[in-house]
Amino acid sequence: MRFFPRPKAAIVASFLIIALYFVGIGFLSTGHELQVIGAAFIGGLHLLLAWGIYTGRDWGIASGKYLSFIDLIFSILWMMLGVLPQGATLFFLSALILVLLSDPEVEAEVLGRY
């Protein structure tokens, strides 16, 4: 009996949660046009990468590593500025994605070569 999801499902779910977070920021920032555009763009990037990982695209793995590293850096900056719950959540999810995508076995599973 398995209690943990497969790595591919965990990566896709993490990207979807991060995308939902940024889209939610966009909805809450309706008075600030530039923030809405930025949040929608970042959320869209995460949705695109979730789709790329889900369908087993090679560009999804490579781009996912870079974007999760950038998310990791920004989450550390957010925690330094005092935005602890959001920064810690983003840190955990981006670290999970980065660790899983760095494993060759997980990469083979995502690409369908297991």
Summary of the structure (lengths in Angstrom):
residues: 114
radius of gyration: 14.6
end to end distance: 20.2
largest distance: 48.9
contacts: 332
relative contact order: 0.16
helix: 82%
strand: 0%
